Amino acid sequence: QVQLVESGGGLVQPGGSLRLSCAASRIMFSIGTMGWYRQAPGKERELVAGIASSGRTNYADSVKGRFTISRDNAKNTVYLQMNSLKPEDTAVYHCKVVVVVTIDTYEYWGQGTQVTVSS
């Protein structure tokens, strides 16, 4: 069973930075897209950033220019560098990994890490 372990969340003041990591283990096949989602209280889960196996990235408009997603394929790890954090970035952040098995794909989610931006 694939396991995703997230780390790097915490409390930070507005304007500060955090770096989230998500390491996937027990991967027996290729990893396709990796991404970060977030869910704030009372809101639906939303895509923050995604990165394809090619390295192509996409971002939510609200984080463009502030967040950077990257991946280390040798470590099966995806990162999210978050700069210039705002209170509205407060949420539980989840990573998602898509594993490709021939023509089928399987999604796996991390347990979530809390990010709180507050003074």
Secondary structure, DSSP 8 states (H G I E B T S, - for coil): --EEEEE--EEE-TT--EEEEEEEES--SEEEEEEEEEE-TTS--EEEEEE-TT--EEE-GGGTTTEEEEEETTTTEEEEEE-S--GGG-EEEEEEEEEEETTEEEEEE---EEEEE--
